[in-house]
């Protein structure tokens, strides 16, 4: 049976393992210095190394190019936390004029 660690404990141990890796000390010396049981640091270091970065979800920017007649409106996010929804079949010239006006603000 596998139990999930407390999120605060996991965060603290990730930080400690990071410090361990950067310290250049042996695991035993680092554990003594930090007052942590050697077995705990060893287990967390092993657990964190096993966890592959590829298994973590990654968020990447997506750009749609040449999407004719999209089924949903286009959404334009402005820097002032406002959004413009542009319906399919929009008037391109009108949108260009709107963008020019907004850029001038």
Secondary structure, DSSP 8 states (H G I E B T S, - for coil): ------HHHHHHHHHHHHHHHHH---HHHHHHHHT--HHHHHHHHHHHHHS-GGGS---------S-TT-SS-EEEE-TTS-EEEE-TT--HHHHHHHHHHHHH-
